[in-house]
Protein backbone atom coordinates (compact mmCIF):
# COMPACT_ATOMS: atom_id res chain seq x y z
CA UNK A 1 0.00 0.00 0.00
CA UNK A 2 1.40 3.35 -1.05
CA UNK A 3 1.46 6.11 1.53
CA UNK A 4 2.58 9.69 1.05
CA UNK A 5 2.93 11.85 4.14
CA UNK A 6 3.45 15.58 3.71
CA UNK A 7 4.90 17.88 6.32
CA UNK A 8 6.39 21.34 6.60
CA UNK A 9 3.39 23.54 5.99
CA UNK A 10 2.54 26.47 8.18
CA UNK A 11 2.08 30.20 8.42
CA UNK A 12 4.75 32.45 6.94
CA UNK A 13 4.99 36.11 6.03
CA UNK A 14 5.22 37.22 2.44
CA UNK A 15 8.80 36.97 1.25
CA UNK A 16 9.54 34.09 3.57
CA UNK A 17 10.43 30.48 2.88
CA UNK A 18 9.16 27.02 3.69
CA UNK A 19 10.30 23.55 2.78
CA UNK A 20 7.69 20.86 2.31
CA UNK A 21 8.54 17.19 2.63
CA UNK A 22 6.77 14.15 1.27
CA UNK A 23 7.85 10.86 2.81
CA UNK A 24 6.83 7.86 0.71
CA UNK A 25 6.32 4.25 1.68
CA UNK A 26 5.16 1.30 -0.37
CA UNK A 27 6.73 2.76 -3.50
CA UNK A 28 10.16 3.87 -4.66
CA UNK A 29 10.08 7.55 -5.54
CA UNK A 30 12.93 7.26 -8.04
CA UNK A 31 10.70 4.99 -10.16
CA UNK A 32 7.83 7.46 -10.24
CA UNK A 33 6.88 10.88 -11.43
CA UNK A 34 6.62 12.77 -8.15
CA UNK A 35 4.63 15.96 -8.09
CA UNK A 36 3.49 18.71 -5.82
CA UNK A 37 0.03 20.10 -6.42
CA UNK A 38 -1.89 22.79 -4.61
CA UNK A 39 -5.48 23.76 -4.17
CA UNK A 40 -6.55 27.17 -2.99
CA UNK A 41 -10.08 27.86 -1.71
CA UNK A 42 -12.64 27.83 -4.51
CA UNK A 43 -10.00 26.94 -7.07
CA UNK A 44 -9.07 23.78 -8.92
CA UNK A 45 -6.09 21.73 -7.90
CA UNK A 46 -3.06 22.68 -9.99
CA UNK A 47 0.36 21.26 -10.62
CA UNK A 48 3.11 23.21 -8.91
CA UNK A 49 6.20 21.13 -9.71
CA UNK A 50 7.15 17.63 -10.77
CA UNK A 51 10.26 15.51 -11.02
CA UNK A 52 10.53 12.44 -13.21
CA UNK A 53 12.45 9.22 -12.74
CA UNK A 54 15.30 10.65 -14.84
CA UNK A 55 15.33 13.80 -12.67
CA UNK A 56 13.76 16.10 -15.22
CA UNK A 57 11.75 18.83 -13.55
CA UNK A 58 8.96 21.14 -14.57
CA UNK A 59 7.26 23.99 -12.80
CA UNK A 60 4.14 26.07 -13.04
CA UNK A 61 4.94 29.47 -14.52
CA UNK A 62 3.74 31.13 -11.32
CA UNK A 63 6.47 29.49 -9.21
CA UNK A 64 9.41 29.35 -11.61
CA UNK A 65 12.51 30.82 -10.05
CA UNK A 66 11.00 30.68 -6.55
CA UNK A 67 10.26 26.98 -5.92
CA UNK A 68 12.55 23.99 -6.29
CA UNK A 69 11.54 20.35 -6.29
CA UNK A 70 14.10 17.75 -5.29
CA UNK A 71 14.27 14.25 -3.91
CA UNK A 72 16.46 12.19 -1.64
CA UNK A 73 16.32 8.61 -2.83
CA UNK A 74 18.05 7.34 0.30
CA UNK A 75 15.21 8.74 2.40
CA UNK A 76 12.54 8.05 -0.21
CA UNK A 77 11.43 11.64 0.28
CA UNK A 78 10.54 14.46 -2.08
CA UNK A 79 10.93 18.11 -1.14
CA UNK A 80 9.54 21.41 -2.28
CA UNK A 81 11.65 24.39 -1.32
CA UNK A 82 9.51 27.50 -1.52
CA UNK A 83 11.19 30.91 -1.44
CA UNK A 84 9.89 34.44 -1.88
CA UNK A 85 6.44 33.28 -0.91
CA UNK A 86 3.46 35.37 -1.90
CA UNK A 87 -0.07 35.52 -0.46
CA UNK A 88 -1.33 33.89 -3.65
CA UNK A 89 0.74 30.80 -2.78
CA UNK A 90 -1.67 30.14 0.06
CA UNK A 91 -3.18 26.69 -0.49
CA UNK A 92 -3.24 23.11 0.62
CA UNK A 93 -0.24 21.41 -0.95
CA UNK A 94 -0.48 17.76 -1.95
CA UNK A 95 2.17 15.24 -2.85
CA UNK A 96 1.47 12.90 -5.75
CA UNK A 97 3.13 9.76 -7.05
CA UNK A 98 2.45 8.49 -10.55
CA UNK A 99 3.81 5.71 -12.65
CA UNK A 100 3.07 4.82 -16.23
CA UNK A 101 3.41 1.71 -18.32
CA UNK A 102 3.28 3.10 -21.82
CA UNK A 103 0.19 5.28 -21.86
CA UNK A 104 -1.42 3.47 -18.96
CA UNK A 105 -1.22 5.05 -15.50
CA UNK A 106 -0.45 2.23 -13.10
CA UNK A 107 -0.04 4.33 -9.98
CA UNK A 108 -1.74 7.53 -8.84
CA UNK A 109 -1.35 8.11 -5.12
CA UNK A 110 -1.98 11.25 -3.06
CA UNK A 111 -0.99 12.47 0.33
CA UNK A 112 -3.37 14.07 2.79
CA UNK A 113 -2.10 17.58 2.13
CA UNK A 114 -0.38 20.24 4.17
CA UNK A 115 -1.63 23.79 4.54
CA UNK A 116 0.56 26.72 3.57
CA UNK A 117 -0.65 30.17 4.56
CA UNK A 118 1.24 33.26 3.43
CA UNK A 119 0.30 36.49 5.15
CA UNK A 120 0.74 39.88 3.54
GUVEX-742797 format. One line per 2 residues: number of its first residue (from 0); their letters; for each residue x negated, z, y negated of N, C-alpha, C. Coordinates in steps of 0.001 Angstrom, whole numbers, plus 500000, padded with zeros to 6 digits. Atoms other than C-alpha are relative to their C-alpha. Layout:
residues N
NUM> A> X:Z:Y:X:Z:Y:X:Z:Y | ...
***
This chain:
residues 120
0> XX> 499154:500000:501191:500000:500000:500000:499112:500000:498751 | 500800:500124:501210:498598:498949:496650:500516:500976:498951
2> XX> 499651:499118:501104:498542:501534:493894:499058:499746:498840 | 500765:500148:501232:497416:501053:490310:500382:501163:499094
4> XX> 499738:498831:500829:497066:504138:488146:499271:499850:498677 | 500568:500144:501337:496546:503712:484424:499783:501366:499367
6> XX> 500257:498801:500789:495104:506322:482120:499301:499588:498716 | 500742:500242:501227:493609:506595:478662:500841:499723:498778
8> XX> 499145:500217:501160:496607:505993:476464:500093:501232:499130 | 499843:498871:500898:497458:508182:473532:500310:499554:498595
10> XX> 499735:500248:501413:497920:508423:469799:498674:499843:499273 | 501228:500256:500742:495252:506945:467548:500366:499421:498640
12> XX> 499773:500569:501320:495014:506035:463890:499566:498544:499967 | 500401:501397:500184:494776:502439:462784:498507:499930:499717
14> XX> 501438:500145:500118:491202:501246:463028:499222:500723:501085 | 500650:499239:498939:490459:503570:465915:499855:499222:501289
16> XX> 500265:500624:498703:489568:502876:469519:500567:500843:501134 | 499615:499349:498749:490839:503690:472975:499462:499173:501151
18> XX> 500361:500726:498795:489698:502783:476455:500999:500361:501096 | 499073:499818:498900:492308:502312:479140:499285:499750:501323
20> XX> 500546:500176:498655:491455:502633:482811:501130:499720:500974 | 499045:500300:498936:493229:501269:485852:499264:500173:501314
22> XX> 500630:499724:498713:492154:502810:489139:500869:499427:501110 | 499253:500680:498946:493172:500715:492135:499684:500584:501367
24> XX> 500185:499643:498591:493683:501680:495752:500856:499066:500836 | 499263:500893:499117:494841:499625:498697:499713:498530:499763
26> XX> 500405:501371:500290:493271:496499:497244:498621:500045:499366 | 501330:500102:500596:489842:495339:496128:500104:499169:498732
28> XX> 499739:500668:501275:489915:494463:492450:499180:498719:499850 | 500848:501182:500151:487073:491960:492738:500586:498784:500709
30> XX> 499348:501113:499297:489301:489842:495006:501255:499516:499284 | 498735:500266:500682:492174:489759:492535:499788:499463:498593
32> XX> 499909:500155:501443:493122:488571:489123:500584:501310:499480 | 499561:498726:500553:493383:491853:487234:500358:499785:498542
34> XX> 499546:500209:501362:495367:491906:484039:500532:501261:499362 | 499328:498992:500807:496515:494180:481286:501118:499303:499226
36> XX> 498841:500478:500726:499972:493577:479900:500491:501129:499101 | 499388:498963:500822:501891:495389:477208:501434:499611:499657
38> XX> 498611:500211:500394:505485:495826:476237:500345:500965:498890 | 499574:499213:501154:506551:497006:472829:501519:500123:500037
40> XX> 498543:499838:500022:510078:498290:472139:500715:498728:499567 | 499152:501169:500310:512644:495488:472168:499240:498683:500051
42> XX> 500759:501241:499835:509998:492927:473056:499721:499759:501477 | 500329:500351:498625:509074:491084:476216:498587:500454:500338
44> XX> 501352:499665:499544:506091:492095:478273:499110:498777:499800 | 500925:501101:500269:503064:490013:477315:498626:500298:500574
46> XX> 501365:499857:499508:499636:489378:478742:499072:500321:498839 | 501000:499624:500994:496886:491088:476788:498638:499427:500376
48> XX> 501314:500455:499543:493800:490291:478872:500005:499935:501513 | 500118:500121:498549:492849:489234:482368:498574:499666:500377
50> XX> 501316:500325:499468:489745:488981:484491:500186:499523:501431 | 499835:500596:498682:489468:486793:487559:498927:500494:500960
52> XX> 500954:499576:498981:487549:487261:490778:498590:499486:499695 | 501341:500498:500376:484702:485163:489348:499592:500467:498609
54> XX> 500325:499327:501269:484674:487327:486201:500322:499200:498752 | 499512:500685:501191:486244:484785:483901:501048:500880:499320
56> XX> 499054:499181:500743:488246:486447:481165:500817:499138:499049 | 499216:500622:501054:491038:485432:478858:500791:501078:499276
58> XX> 499368:499018:500870:492741:487202:476007:501133:499369:499205 | 498984:500431:500951:495860:486964:473932:499322:499790:498651
60> XX> 500601:500288:501304:495058:485484:470528:500018:501237:499106 | 499837:498855:500887:496256:488680:468871:498960:501094:500225
62> XX> 500977:498937:499715:493529:490787:470511:498572:499466:500117 | 501346:500575:499881:490585:488388:470653:499070:500601:498957
64> XX> 500984:499403:500891:487486:489955:469175:500166:501496:499816 | 499766:498554:500155:488999:493453:469324:500049:500701:501361
66> XX> 499845:499399:498673:489744:494081:473018:499030:499354:500977 | 500879:500512:498954:487452:493708:476010:500450:500526:501350
68> XX> 499659:499608:498635:488456:493711:479653:498727:499966:500845 | 501160:499937:499115:485901:494709:482253:500401:500698:501284
70> XX> 499696:499292:498751:485728:496086:485745:498714:500579:500580 | 501091:499369:499272:483538:498360:487806:500382:499933:501473
72> XX> 499627:500198:498601:483684:497172:491389:499670:501215:500862 | 500373:498828:499205:481953:500299:492662:501061:501101:499906
74> XX> 498936:499016:500189:484792:502402:491256:501383:499397:500237 | 498731:500709:499808:487455:499788:491955:500944:500246:498823
76> XX> 499277:499667:501223:488567:500276:488362:499816:498903:498962 | 500011:500971:501086:489458:497920:485542:500202:500755:498687
78> XX> 499931:499334:501297:489070:498865:481893:500498:499030:498931 | 499672:500757:501200:490459:497715:478590:499498:500804:498811
80> XX> 500529:499372:501208:488345:498680:475606:500717:499399:498809 | 499206:500456:501138:490489:498478:472498:499400:500562:498724
82> XX> 500590:499600:501276:488812:498563:469094:500838:499456:498851 | 499298:500451:501211:490109:498116:465562:501502:499917:500237
84> XX> 498585:499999:499643:493561:499092:466715:500893:499905:498774 | 499030:500213:501063:496544:498101:464627:501349:500589:500426
86> XX> 498674:499486:499623:500069:499543:464482:500763:499052:500929 | 499301:500963:499140:501328:496352:466111:499477:499974:501427
88> XX> 500474:499852:498617:499258:497216:469196:500766:501091:500742 | 499213:498953:499370:501667:500062:469864:500892:499416:501081
90> XX> 499245:500513:498854:503179:499509:473305:499674:500840:501227 | 500371:499500:498680:503239:500617:476892:499116:498936:500646
92> XX> 500958:500915:499395:500235:499050:478592:500030:500158:501517 | 499889:500023:498546:500484:498051:482236:498824:499257:500619
94> XX> 501020:500669:499201:497825:497151:484756:500684:499173:501082 | 499424:500900:499004:498535:494253:487099:498908:499438:500895
96> XX> 500902:500618:499026:496869:492949:490239:500717:498839:500662 | 499413:501185:499367:497555:489448:491512:498955:499305:500853
98> XX> 500848:500801:499139:496190:487353:494293:500796:498776:500420 | 499355:501258:499644:496932:483771:495181:499331:499391:501224
100> XX> 500504:500843:498906:496586:481675:498294:500533:498609:499701 | 499527:501282:500508:496721:478183:496899:500910:500270:498822
102> XX> 499025:499781:501060:499814:478145:494724:500949:501151:500301 | 499106:498932:499591:501422:481043:496528:499414:501338:499570
104> XX> 500427:498669:500433:501218:484500:494948:500217:500960:501162 | 499900:499115:498842:500452:486899:497774:499947:501472:499619
106> XX> 500033:498624:500477:500038:490025:495671:500429:500009:498538 | 499577:499816:501390:501739:491160:492465:500385:501460:499854
108> XX> 499799:498550:500083:501346:494883:491895:499851:500483:498568 | 499991:499458:501364:501979:496940:488750:499765:501497:500024
110> XX> 500107:498570:500206:500987:500332:487531:501222:500517:499280 | 498835:499358:500617:503367:502792:485935:499978:499889:498474
112> XX> 500113:500178:501438:502098:502126:482423:499446:501225:499299 | 500511:498921:500844:500375:504172:479758:500305:499641:498549
114> XX> 499538:500250:501354:501629:504537:476205:498847:500076:499003 | 500948:500023:501106:499436:503566:473279:500801:499964:498706
116> XX> 499326:499935:501293:500648:504555:469825:498945:499986:498912 | 500949:500133:501096:498757:503433:466741:500737:500302:498702
118> XX> 499353:499606:501249:499701:505146:463514:499314:499343:498812 | 500549:500681:501191:499256:503538:460117:499497:501009:498980
***
